[in-house]
Amino acid sequence: MLILTPTPLQTAAERAFFAELAGWDTGSGVRGAVMASLPVVEGPMQRRQSDAVLFVPEGVAVVRVVEVERQSGVVTASPEGAWTIGPGDGPVEVLQLAGGGSNPLDGLMRSGMHAALTLRQAGIEPGRIARLTVLTGSVTGLLPADGDLGEGDQVALLDPGSLQLGVARAARHAGTDNPRLWTTADVRAGIEALGMAGRIPTVEELNGEGFPYSPYVLRRPDLLTPAALNAAPRRTTVAAPTSAPADGSRRGNGEAGPLVDPAAAARIAAAAVEAQEAAERRDVAPQSAAVPPAEAAPSDRRPPGRPGDTMALVHEPAEAPADDTGGLGGLFGAPGAAAPVTEPAPQRLRELPPELRPRPQVRPAVPAAGSTSTTARGDSSRGRQVLLVLAALAVVALLVVVGVLALGGDDGDGDAGATTAGATTGAAPATSAAPGPVVGATAVVNGTTFTLRVIEENATCNGHSYDAVAGFFANNDCTDLDRALWSAEVEGLPAVVSVARVTMPDPASAQALRSLADTDGSGNVSDLLREGASYEGAPERLSGAQYASSQQGATVTIVETSWAGGERGATSALDALASAGLSLPGDEVDAN
């Protein structure tokens, strides 16, 4: 690891931290990285928010080194609230950090946002920025033992093993969905943009730390777009044949996928585009001719995306034909691949069994007038009329029974759909979409029941966002903003789900909005709790929220989930809830 201390270190914690790193070897033998002393202070008291910036090939992290004063024992760290310290099996007390406070995460979050904005103003896209807290002093242990607090926050002790684990986890978080590694030119430009005085590391030094060589700054927004396209196949999964197209993503504890060769990724992307266009040309004509007007509108349901998946699938993935030996089939023709999509068999009306079919009525021939037969049966004409009436009633009853069996049968969805189609033949097609859900409506997604609590619609996004996203809307306002608060129960604990659906003028601006919102420290669309809305049992604000987003055409859906009560469950449960929230509202909504 290459350490940079251009100015004298000011605190005892800093000196102890960089003295520990000085004992590590340079180069990638221990850990390829650059640790630069770049303190960030805030307020009239010049309170320290962070002490250093860590550059690794996967991304960037801000580092806070704090000293535990006059206390000793095992530190229990948490994403929110005061940290505690104690002997480990006895009473604990609130942690006291040098400089004040008992939880350094708020200041470290502000420091990360400052670094992100500074780099973007210099034309460098930082991606996700991780946060690492290093504890010095008489600290004998740490809970949780791995120091992972979720959402990019890592805690480590002043110990080589703990520090290496913290740096590795910070690199993993920063590298999630990162389309391109930081190069030597990127690091040099980033260090200069953050204002480090003195000597900037040479290309040879950075190359020795594992940063790929480049004479040009490649982490510019206009260059990261094609890089994301090349990296897309390593993060994209093929949806099941029965599911609707989905492109959900989340901004939580995602795992970084393996790096792929850019040339191979480009070939895969090109093959996917060709297969997709061929499938669209093949399917447009039959679908437009066969689907009635009321069913021709595309469905707005979006099933939850796989955790960690942030790629936007603008079109539905199409399977290659069975006899195609190239393209996606040739590259991914491994066992366990998704089964090819087969065309559904045409629906047909159910045929009645022979015993239920109405039998033809055989009527006797009518004898000629004046014949002996007529004279002989003249007295029984009234009885014959009664028999004919009874026969007619029997036929009518049989037809009613047949109709009831045909309409009430449960032979499958295909038969039910065919019967309904036959019963509504001649009816006027629907001319307007069904009304949206109302407060009190419920929806069931992945076995979880959601209840709509608050809903609001606006014609502008100005004034309903914050930080960099607010600046984006100042120049590129949306055309419609629908926001809602849903409640749900996960693992027996209440949770709140904030859903914001933003419609932009075109898909390109929608993709730009989603890319900005998916970046840590860039702000977001304001949830309704942030603007003062509430309901019975709702928290005052989103706390420790998990994030998911998706895009369909010009509409971007952003979901944030948080625990609504004092008790908190697993972060993975909130992650899954955020992904499921991308499907709200759906066809499962039933007004109470």
Backbone torsions as a table, in degrees:
resi	resn	phi	psi	omega
1	MET	NA	133.1	178.9
2	LEU	-93.3	123.2	179.9
3	ILE	-107.2	142.4	-178.5
4	LEU	-128.1	116.9	177.6
5	THR	-128.4	77.3	-174.8
6	PRO	-69.4	-23.4	179.8
7	THR	-121.2	156.6	-179.8
8	PRO	-59.3	138.3	178.8
9	LEU	-72.6	140.6	-168.6
10	GLN	-101.9	-27.5	-175.9
11	THR	-114.8	158.0	178.2
12	ALA	-65.2	-33.5	178.9
13	ALA	-65.2	-42.0	177.3
14	GLU	-61.4	-45.7	-177.3
15	ARG	-63.2	-41.4	178.6
16	ALA	-66.2	-37.5	-178.4
17	PHE	-66.6	-50.8	-178.2
18	PHE	-72.0	-24.7	174.3
19	ALA	-67.4	-37.1	176.2
20	GLU	-65.2	-44.5	-179.6
21	LEU	-67.1	-29.4	-179.8
22	ALA	-65.2	-23.6	177.3
23	GLY	-78.0	-11.0	177.0
24	TRP	-81.2	154.8	178.7
25	ASP	-81.3	150.2	173.3
26	THR	-78.5	167.1	-175.6
27	GLY	88.1	-174.9	-174.9
28	SER	-94.0	14.5	179.8
29	GLY	-63.8	-42.5	177.1
30	VAL	-96.6	-57.9	178.7
31	ARG	-163.1	119.3	178.5
32	GLY	-74.9	114.7	-177.0
33	ALA	-170.0	168.3	173.6
34	VAL	-127.7	124.5	176.6
35	MET	-112.6	110.7	-176.3
36	ALA	-109.6	132.1	177.0
37	SER	-76.2	106.0	-179.2
38	LEU	-137.0	79.1	-176.4
39	PRO	-65.2	146.0	174.6
40	VAL	-124.6	123.4	179.6
41	VAL	-117.8	161.0	-174.4
42	GLU	-148.5	145.0	174.0
43	GLY	82.1	170.3	-178.6
44	PRO	-65.9	-23.4	178.4
45	MET	-84.8	-0.6	-179.6
46	GLN	52.5	47.8	-179.0
47	ARG	-73.6	135.3	-175.6
48	ARG	-72.9	127.4	177.1
49	GLN	-102.9	-34.7	175.5
50	SER	-153.7	163.4	-175.2
51	ASP	-118.9	-24.4	-174.7
52	ALA	-154.1	165.4	175.3
53	VAL	-123.4	130.1	-178.9
54	LEU	-104.0	125.2	174.3
55	PHE	-109.0	126.0	172.1
56	VAL	-127.3	160.6	-179.7
57	PRO	-56.2	-26.8	-178.3
58	GLU	-80.2	-23.7	-176.9
59	GLY	168.3	-151.2	-172.6
60	VAL	-131.8	148.1	174.1
61	ALA	-140.7	147.2	172.5
62	VAL	-99.4	145.9	-171.0
63	VAL	-126.0	134.0	174.4
64	ARG	-120.5	126.0	178.1
65	VAL	-109.9	115.1	-176.2
66	VAL	-121.3	148.3	-179.1
67	GLU	-106.5	131.4	176.2
68	VAL	-85.3	118.9	-173.9
69	GLU	-98.6	134.3	169.8
70	ARG	53.3	25.5	178.6
71	GLN	-139.6	157.7	177.9
72	SER	-150.4	156.3	178.2
73	GLY	131.2	-160.5	-177.9
74	VAL	-91.4	127.3	179.1
75	VAL	-91.1	130.7	173.5
76	THR	-105.2	112.9	-177.6
77	ALA	-101.8	147.2	179.4
78	SER	-144.0	154.8	-179.2
79	PRO	-60.7	-31.2	-179.5
80	GLU	-137.5	158.6	179.9
81	GLY	83.8	173.7	-176.6
82	ALA	-72.1	140.1	171.5
83	TRP	-79.8	153.3	-177.4
84	THR	-125.1	163.6	178.5
85	ILE	-142.3	142.6	-179.0
86	GLY	-168.7	-178.2	-177.8
87	PRO	-71.8	-10.9	178.8
88	GLY	107.6	-33.3	179.8
89	ASP	-130.5	18.4	-179.4
90	GLY	-136.9	-162.5	-179.3
91	PRO	-64.7	149.9	-178.7
92	VAL	-118.1	162.5	176.8
93	GLU	-135.1	162.1	-178.3
94	VAL	-65.0	135.3	-179.2
95	LEU	-71.1	139.7	177.8
96	GLN	-115.4	115.9	-177.9
97	LEU	-100.0	148.2	176.6
98	ALA	-63.1	132.4	-176.8
99	GLY	93.3	-5.9	177.4
100	GLY	102.3	153.9	176.8
101	GLY	94.2	166.0	178.1
102	SER	-129.2	1.2	178.5
103	ASN	-147.1	113.5	-175.3
104	PRO	-85.9	2.3	-169.3
105	LEU	-71.3	-34.5	-179.2
106	ASP	-62.3	-48.0	178.0
107	GLY	-64.9	-35.5	179.1
108	LEU	-68.2	-34.7	175.8
109	MET	-63.8	-44.5	177.9
110	ARG	-63.7	-36.7	177.8
111	SER	-65.0	-39.5	177.3
112	GLY	-64.3	-40.1	177.2
113	MET	-64.7	-39.1	177.8
114	HIS	-62.2	-43.4	178.8
115	ALA	-64.7	-40.2	-179.6
116	ALA	-63.9	-45.5	-179.8
117	LEU	-66.3	-39.4	179.6
118	THR	-63.2	-43.3	-179.7
119	LEU	-68.1	-39.3	179.6
120	ARG	-66.6	-38.1	177.1
121	GLN	-63.2	-25.7	176.8
122	ALA	-88.3	4.7	177.9
123	GLY	84.2	17.3	-179.0
124	ILE	-114.2	124.6	178.8
125	GLU	-88.2	113.7	-174.5
126	PRO	-81.0	-20.8	-173.2
127	GLY	72.5	-150.7	177.6
128	ARG	-71.7	138.3	176.7
129	ILE	-113.5	119.6	179.3
130	ALA	-85.3	167.3	-178.0
131	ARG	-132.9	127.3	-176.9
132	LEU	-124.2	124.6	175.9
133	THR	-108.7	128.5	179.9
134	VAL	-113.9	124.0	-178.8
135	LEU	-97.9	130.0	175.0
136	THR	-118.6	165.0	-178.8
137	GLY	111.7	-158.7	-176.1
138	SER	-87.5	61.9	179.2
139	VAL	-102.2	119.8	-176.1
140	THR	-98.3	-11.2	-179.0
141	GLY	-168.9	173.4	-176.3
142	LEU	-143.6	137.5	173.1
143	LEU	-127.1	125.6	0.2
144	PRO	-68.3	153.7	-172.4
145	ALA	-62.9	-34.4	-179.5
146	ASP	-84.4	-7.2	176.9
147	GLY	73.6	11.5	-177.8
148	ASP	-91.1	112.3	179.0
149	LEU	-98.3	0.2	179.7
150	GLY	84.8	160.4	177.1
151	GLU	58.0	28.5	175.0
152	GLY	91.6	-0.1	179.5
153	ASP	-92.9	124.2	179.0
154	GLN	-124.7	144.8	177.4
155	VAL	-125.4	137.9	180.0
156	ALA	-140.1	157.1	174.3
157	LEU	-96.9	165.5	179.3
158	LEU	-79.4	68.6	-178.4
159	ASP	-142.4	138.2	-175.6
160	PRO	-55.3	-44.4	-179.4
161	GLY	-65.2	-44.1	179.9
162	SER	-67.4	-39.8	179.2
163	LEU	-65.0	-44.4	179.7
164	GLN	-62.5	-38.8	177.3
165	LEU	-65.9	-41.8	178.6
166	GLY	-63.3	-42.6	178.2
167	VAL	-65.1	-40.2	-179.6
168	ALA	-65.1	-42.2	179.3
169	ARG	-69.1	-37.2	176.1
170	ALA	-63.5	-40.2	178.0
171	ALA	-65.1	-38.5	179.3
172	ARG	-63.8	-43.3	178.9
173	HIS	-64.6	-45.1	-179.0
174	ALA	-66.0	-28.6	-177.3
175	GLY	-86.4	-4.2	-179.3
176	THR	-65.0	125.2	179.3
177	ASP	59.2	27.4	177.6
178	ASN	-86.3	114.0	-175.1
179	PRO	-73.9	-13.3	-175.9
180	ARG	-152.5	137.7	176.4
181	LEU	-68.9	158.1	172.9
182	TRP	-74.4	129.4	179.5
183	THR	-97.4	175.5	179.4
184	THR	-60.7	-41.2	179.1
185	ALA	-68.2	-36.2	178.6
186	ASP	-62.6	-44.7	-178.0
187	VAL	-65.9	-44.6	179.3
188	ARG	-60.3	-44.3	178.8
189	ALA	-67.4	-37.2	179.5
190	GLY	-67.5	-42.3	178.1
191	ILE	-63.2	-40.6	178.7
192	GLU	-66.3	-40.1	-179.7
193	ALA	-65.5	-34.2	179.7
194	LEU	-77.7	-4.5	170.8
195	GLY	88.1	28.9	178.6
196	MET	-74.4	128.9	179.1
197	ALA	-83.2	163.6	175.2
198	GLY	84.0	-154.8	-171.9
199	ARG	-77.1	134.3	173.4
200	ILE	-91.8	137.3	-176.6
201	PRO	-58.6	148.9	-178.9
202	THR	-77.9	165.3	177.5
203	VAL	-61.1	-40.5	-179.4
204	GLU	-63.4	-40.9	179.3
205	GLU	-64.2	-43.9	-179.4
206	LEU	-68.1	-38.9	177.8
207	ASN	-62.2	-36.2	177.4
208	GLY	-68.6	-22.4	178.1
209	GLU	-87.9	6.8	175.6
210	GLY	98.5	2.7	177.7
211	PHE	-82.4	125.7	-180.0
212	PRO	-64.4	145.6	-177.0
213	TYR	-75.9	138.2	170.3
214	SER	-156.4	132.7	177.0
215	PRO	-79.8	-8.7	-176.6
216	TYR	-119.4	150.4	174.6
217	VAL	-75.2	115.2	-176.7
218	LEU	-99.6	-10.1	-178.6
219	ARG	-90.1	49.6	172.1
220	ARG	-98.4	145.2	-176.2
221	PRO	-55.3	-36.9	-177.3
222	ASP	-73.2	-21.1	178.4
223	LEU	-93.5	-20.9	179.7
224	LEU	-75.8	-22.6	-179.8
225	THR	-63.3	-52.5	176.3
226	PRO	-65.3	-29.1	176.8
227	ALA	-66.1	-38.0	177.6
228	ALA	-66.1	-35.3	177.8
229	LEU	-64.5	-41.7	178.7
230	ASN	-66.6	-33.3	-178.1
231	ALA	-85.6	-6.3	-173.8
232	ALA	-60.0	-43.0	-175.7
233	PRO	-59.3	-26.7	-179.4
234	ARG	-73.8	-14.9	-178.1
235	ARG	-113.2	-3.4	-172.6
236	THR	-97.3	136.6	175.5
237	THR	-118.7	150.5	178.8
238	VAL	-86.1	126.5	-178.4
239	ALA	-71.8	158.0	177.2
240	ALA	-64.1	152.4	-175.0
241	PRO	-60.0	-27.1	-175.3
242	THR	-91.0	-3.0	-175.6
243	SER	-95.4	158.4	177.4
244	ALA	-80.1	160.6	179.6
245	PRO	-61.6	136.7	-178.2
246	ALA	-138.3	149.3	176.6
247	ASP	-142.2	39.9	-176.4
248	GLY	-66.8	154.9	176.2
249	SER	-150.0	170.4	178.3
250	ARG	-145.2	159.3	178.6
251	ARG	-120.0	73.4	-177.3
252	GLY	-136.3	-130.7	-177.7
253	ASN	-94.5	57.8	-179.0
254	GLY	-75.3	154.4	177.7
255	GLU	-95.7	139.2	179.1
256	ALA	-75.2	133.8	178.6
257	GLY	-79.7	165.8	-179.5
258	PRO	-68.7	148.9	178.2
259	LEU	-72.9	146.6	179.6
260	VAL	-123.8	159.7	177.2
261	ASP	-69.4	128.9	-177.4
262	PRO	-59.1	-37.8	-179.5
263	ALA	-65.1	-43.8	178.0
264	ALA	-64.1	-39.6	179.1
265	ALA	-63.4	-38.8	178.6
266	ALA	-64.2	-40.3	178.5
267	ARG	-64.9	-40.2	179.2
268	ILE	-63.8	-44.5	-179.9
269	ALA	-62.5	-41.6	179.1
270	ALA	-63.7	-42.4	178.4
271	ALA	-63.3	-38.5	179.1
272	ALA	-64.6	-42.5	179.7
273	VAL	-63.2	-43.9	-180.0
274	GLU	-62.3	-44.6	179.1
275	ALA	-64.5	-36.7	-179.0
276	GLN	-66.2	-47.2	-179.6
277	GLU	-64.2	-39.0	178.5
278	ALA	-63.8	-40.9	179.8
279	ALA	-66.0	-38.2	179.5
280	GLU	-65.5	-42.4	179.5
281	ARG	-64.6	-33.8	-178.0
282	ARG	-74.9	-30.7	-171.4
283	ASP	-98.0	-18.4	-173.4
284	VAL	-62.8	-49.6	-175.7
285	ALA	-63.3	-51.9	-179.7
286	PRO	-61.0	-38.8	-177.3
287	GLN	-69.5	-40.4	-178.5
288	SER	-67.6	-27.1	-179.0
289	ALA	-86.2	-29.2	-172.4
290	ALA	-93.9	-28.5	-173.9
291	VAL	-85.5	129.8	177.1
292	PRO	-64.0	159.7	-178.3
293	PRO	-56.9	-35.6	-177.6
294	ALA	-69.1	-20.1	-177.8
295	GLU	-108.5	2.6	-173.8
296	ALA	-79.8	-20.3	-178.2
297	ALA	-68.2	138.9	-180.0
298	PRO	-66.4	144.6	-179.6
299	SER	-72.6	144.9	179.5
300	ASP	-96.3	7.3	-179.9
301	ARG	-78.7	136.4	177.8
302	ARG	-133.1	106.3	178.8
303	PRO	-66.2	157.5	-175.8
304	PRO	-63.4	142.4	178.3
305	GLY	-80.0	164.1	177.7
306	ARG	-67.8	137.6	-179.7
307	PRO	-55.4	133.1	179.5
308	GLY	92.6	-9.5	-176.1
309	ASP	-90.6	117.5	-179.3
310	THR	-120.4	12.3	179.4
311	MET	-81.6	137.5	-179.9
312	ALA	-91.8	115.1	176.4
313	LEU	-91.6	99.1	-175.5
314	VAL	-67.4	-35.2	178.2
315	HIS	-113.4	161.5	178.1
316	GLU	-72.3	134.2	178.5
317	PRO	-61.3	134.0	-179.5
318	ALA	-112.6	138.2	178.0
319	GLU	-81.7	145.3	178.1
320	ALA	-72.6	154.2	177.4
321	PRO	-59.8	157.6	-175.0
322	ALA	-64.6	-30.3	-176.9
323	ASP	-93.6	8.8	-179.9
324	ASP	-84.6	122.5	-178.1
325	THR	-101.3	1.2	-179.8
326	GLY	-118.0	-160.8	176.8
327	GLY	61.7	-142.1	-177.4
328	LEU	-65.4	-35.7	-179.3
329	GLY	-63.3	-40.4	-179.4
330	GLY	-69.9	-29.2	-177.2
331	LEU	-86.7	-32.0	-173.7
332	PHE	-120.5	29.5	-178.6
333	GLY	-80.9	51.7	-178.0
334	ALA	-98.2	158.5	177.0
335	PRO	-59.3	144.2	179.8
336	GLY	89.3	1.3	178.4
337	ALA	-68.1	160.2	-177.8
338	ALA	-63.4	142.0	-179.8
339	ALA	-69.1	145.5	-179.6
340	PRO	-65.0	147.9	-179.9
341	VAL	-76.8	127.0	178.8
342	THR	-106.8	145.5	178.8
343	GLU	-68.7	134.3	179.3
344	PRO	-67.0	145.2	178.8
345	ALA	-66.7	143.1	-179.3
346	PRO	-61.3	139.4	-179.5
347	GLN	-76.2	145.0	176.2
348	ARG	-140.1	152.6	-179.6
349	LEU	-69.3	144.6	-178.6
350	ARG	-70.8	138.9	176.0
351	GLU	-92.4	137.5	179.8
352	LEU	-75.1	147.4	175.0
353	PRO	-66.5	156.5	-175.2
354	PRO	-57.3	-35.0	-175.8
355	GLU	-70.4	-19.0	179.9
356	LEU	-99.8	-6.0	-179.6
357	ARG	-71.7	138.3	178.6
358	PRO	-65.6	132.5	-179.5
359	ARG	-87.4	141.7	179.2
360	PRO	-65.0	140.4	178.6
361	GLN	-87.6	121.8	179.4
362	VAL	-93.4	115.0	-177.2
363	ARG	-98.8	133.1	-180.0
364	PRO	-66.6	151.1	179.4
365	ALA	-66.3	141.3	-179.8
366	VAL	-84.4	121.2	-179.3
367	PRO	-69.7	159.3	-178.9
368	ALA	-65.3	150.5	-179.2
369	ALA	-62.2	139.6	177.5
370	GLY	83.7	0.5	-179.4
371	SER	-74.6	166.6	-179.7
372	THR	-70.1	-27.4	-179.7
373	SER	-65.0	-41.4	-179.8
374	THR	-64.9	-41.0	-179.0
375	THR	-66.0	-37.2	-177.7
376	ALA	-69.8	-32.5	-176.8
377	ARG	-99.2	8.1	-177.3
378	GLY	-60.5	-34.3	-177.6
379	ASP	-73.7	-19.7	-176.6
380	SER	-102.8	15.2	-179.2
381	SER	-63.1	-38.3	179.6
382	ARG	-63.8	-39.9	178.6
383	GLY	-64.9	-36.9	179.3
384	ARG	-65.7	-38.1	179.2
385	GLN	-64.5	-39.2	178.3
386	VAL	-63.1	-40.7	178.8
387	LEU	-63.4	-40.6	179.2
388	LEU	-63.8	-40.7	179.3
389	VAL	-63.7	-43.3	179.1
390	LEU	-63.5	-39.3	177.9
391	ALA	-63.2	-41.8	179.0
392	ALA	-62.8	-42.5	178.0
393	LEU	-62.7	-38.1	177.9
394	ALA	-63.6	-40.9	178.1
395	VAL	-62.4	-43.3	179.6
396	VAL	-62.4	-43.9	179.2
397	ALA	-61.3	-41.1	178.9
398	LEU	-63.1	-41.5	178.7
399	LEU	-64.9	-37.3	177.7
400	VAL	-63.6	-43.5	178.7
401	VAL	-61.3	-43.5	178.6
402	VAL	-61.2	-42.0	179.6
403	GLY	-64.6	-41.1	179.1
404	VAL	-63.7	-42.9	178.8
405	LEU	-63.7	-38.8	-178.6
406	ALA	-68.2	-39.2	-178.2
407	LEU	-81.6	-31.4	-175.6
408	GLY	-97.1	1.2	-178.6
409	GLY	-67.6	154.9	-179.4
410	ASP	-124.7	52.1	-178.1
411	ASP	-80.9	1.6	179.7
412	GLY	133.5	166.6	-178.8
413	ASP	-65.3	-33.7	-178.7
414	GLY	-63.0	-44.6	179.5
415	ASP	-65.8	-42.2	-179.6
416	ALA	-62.1	-40.9	178.5
417	GLY	-64.4	-37.8	179.9
418	ALA	-67.3	-41.9	-179.9
419	THR	-64.2	-42.6	179.2
420	THR	-63.1	-41.2	179.4
421	ALA	-62.2	-40.7	179.8
422	GLY	-68.3	-35.4	-177.2
423	ALA	-72.4	-26.2	-176.4
424	THR	-102.9	14.1	179.5
425	THR	-62.4	131.4	179.7
426	GLY	95.3	-11.5	178.6
427	ALA	-75.3	151.4	-178.7
428	ALA	-70.4	137.7	-179.9
429	PRO	-66.9	154.0	178.7
430	ALA	-66.1	138.2	-176.9
431	THR	-110.8	-6.3	-180.0
432	SER	-142.1	154.0	-178.8
433	ALA	-73.1	155.6	178.4
434	ALA	-65.6	146.0	-179.6
435	PRO	-63.8	151.6	-178.6
436	GLY	-72.4	174.0	-178.1
437	PRO	-68.5	154.7	178.7
438	VAL	-113.6	166.4	179.5
439	VAL	-59.5	131.1	-175.4
440	GLY	100.4	-11.1	178.0
441	ALA	-69.3	156.2	179.8
442	THR	-124.4	155.3	176.2
443	ALA	-143.0	143.2	179.0
444	VAL	-115.1	118.9	179.5
445	VAL	-130.4	123.3	179.2
446	ASN	53.5	36.8	177.5
447	GLY	82.9	-2.8	179.2
448	THR	-102.2	132.0	179.7
449	THR	-92.9	123.8	177.9
450	PHE	-106.3	141.8	177.3
451	THR	-122.5	127.0	-179.0
452	LEU	-75.8	124.0	-177.2
453	ARG	-107.8	-42.8	-177.6
454	VAL	-140.5	141.1	177.3
455	ILE	-141.5	142.6	-179.3
456	GLU	-150.2	141.4	179.6
457	GLU	-125.2	137.3	178.1
458	ASN	-133.4	152.6	179.4
459	ALA	-92.7	-0.7	179.5
460	THR	-144.1	155.6	176.1
461	CYS	-102.5	-7.2	177.3
462	ASN	-67.2	128.9	-177.2
463	GLY	88.0	-1.5	-179.3
464	HIS	-123.6	33.3	179.0
465	SER	-155.4	176.0	-176.9
466	TYR	-149.3	161.7	178.3
467	ASP	59.1	-140.9	-173.2
468	ALA	-64.2	-30.5	178.0
469	VAL	-65.3	-35.4	176.3
470	ALA	-63.9	-40.2	175.8
471	GLY	-64.0	-34.5	177.1
472	PHE	-63.3	-44.9	-178.6
473	PHE	-69.9	-23.5	178.2
474	ALA	-63.2	-29.9	178.9
475	ASN	-105.3	-18.2	-177.9
476	ASN	-139.8	78.6	-176.4
477	ASP	-72.0	151.3	177.4
478	CYS	-80.4	168.5	176.8
479	THR	-99.1	-17.1	178.8
480	ASP	-161.9	142.7	179.3
481	LEU	-135.4	113.9	176.2
482	ASP	-112.7	124.0	179.4
483	ARG	-127.9	149.7	-178.3
484	ALA	-151.4	155.0	171.4
485	LEU	-117.2	125.5	176.9
486	TRP	-115.9	149.6	172.7
487	SER	-110.3	150.4	179.4
488	ALA	-153.2	165.8	177.5
489	GLU	-123.6	123.6	-177.4
490	VAL	-125.4	125.3	-179.1
491	GLU	53.6	34.9	178.7
492	GLY	80.2	4.8	-178.0
493	LEU	-114.9	139.8	179.7
494	PRO	-73.8	144.0	179.2
495	ALA	-139.5	156.0	175.8
496	VAL	-114.6	140.9	-178.2
497	VAL	-123.3	116.2	176.8
498	SER	-97.8	124.5	-179.7
499	VAL	-120.0	123.5	176.1
500	ALA	-121.7	124.0	179.8
501	ARG	-114.4	113.8	-173.9
502	VAL	-110.1	124.3	176.8
503	THR	-104.7	119.6	-179.8
504	MET	-98.7	167.9	-179.1
505	PRO	-63.6	-27.1	-176.9
506	ASP	-154.9	162.7	-179.2
507	PRO	-61.7	-31.9	-178.7
508	ALA	-63.9	-45.9	178.6
509	SER	-68.4	-30.4	175.7
510	ALA	-65.4	-41.5	178.2
511	GLN	-65.1	-38.6	178.3
512	ALA	-64.4	-41.0	177.7
513	LEU	-62.7	-45.2	-177.7
514	ARG	-64.4	-41.2	178.8
515	SER	-61.5	-39.6	179.1
516	LEU	-68.7	-45.5	-177.9
517	ALA	-66.4	-31.0	-179.8
518	ASP	-72.1	-11.9	-177.7
519	THR	-88.3	129.2	178.5
520	ASP	-60.1	140.2	176.2
521	GLY	81.1	4.7	-177.1
522	SER	-96.2	-0.1	-176.3
523	GLY	86.4	-168.4	-175.3
524	ASN	-168.5	175.0	167.9
525	VAL	-70.8	135.2	-176.9
526	SER	-67.5	129.2	172.5
527	ASP	-76.0	162.8	-174.9
528	LEU	-67.3	-30.3	175.8
529	LEU	-62.2	-37.5	179.9
530	ARG	-64.2	-27.4	-179.2
531	GLU	-99.1	14.8	172.1
532	GLY	97.9	-4.2	177.9
533	ALA	-73.6	154.4	-179.3
534	SER	-162.0	175.1	174.1
535	TYR	-154.5	168.3	-177.1
536	GLU	-64.0	123.5	-178.7
537	GLY	92.7	-1.7	-178.5
538	ALA	-80.2	149.0	173.8
539	PRO	-76.2	167.4	178.7
540	GLU	-70.6	-31.2	-179.5
541	ARG	-156.5	166.8	175.0
542	LEU	-73.6	129.9	-176.6
543	SER	-130.3	126.9	-178.0
544	GLY	59.6	39.3	-171.3
545	ALA	-71.5	149.8	170.6
546	GLN	-104.9	155.1	-166.6
547	TYR	-129.3	144.3	173.1
548	ALA	-149.9	149.7	179.3
549	SER	-145.6	158.2	176.2
550	SER	-152.6	163.0	178.9
551	GLN	-136.0	133.8	173.3
552	GLN	-134.2	103.7	-177.3
553	GLY	66.3	-124.3	-178.4
554	ALA	-93.4	8.4	-177.2
555	THR	-111.0	130.0	177.1
556	VAL	-112.8	128.3	177.2
557	THR	-108.0	127.7	-178.8
558	ILE	-122.6	126.7	-177.4
559	VAL	-123.2	135.6	172.9
560	GLU	-130.1	136.3	-179.3
561	THR	-124.4	147.3	-179.2
562	SER	-152.3	153.7	174.2
563	TRP	-71.2	140.3	-175.9
564	ALA	-96.7	-17.1	-179.7
565	GLY	-109.5	-177.0	180.0
566	GLY	-71.4	-29.3	-179.5
567	GLU	-85.5	139.1	-176.4
568	ARG	-117.9	142.0	176.8
569	GLY	-101.3	-160.2	-177.3
570	ALA	-73.1	144.7	177.5
571	THR	-63.7	-33.6	179.8
572	SER	-62.6	-31.3	178.0
573	ALA	-67.5	-39.7	176.2
574	LEU	-67.2	-36.6	177.0
575	ASP	-59.3	-48.8	179.7
576	ALA	-63.4	-36.8	178.5
577	LEU	-66.0	-38.2	178.5
578	ALA	-65.4	-40.9	177.7
579	SER	-64.6	-40.7	177.9
580	ALA	-65.8	-31.1	-179.7
581	GLY	-64.3	-18.3	177.3
582	LEU	-65.3	-17.7	-179.8
583	SER	-92.6	5.3	179.6
584	LEU	-95.1	139.4	-12.9
585	PRO	-79.0	159.5	-179.4
586	GLY	-135.6	-171.3	-180.0
587	ASP	-68.2	-12.4	-178.4
588	GLU	-80.3	-4.7	-174.7
589	VAL	-69.5	127.8	176.5
590	ASP	-129.5	120.0	178.8
591	ALA	-69.5	137.5	179.7
592	ASN	-78.9	NA	NA
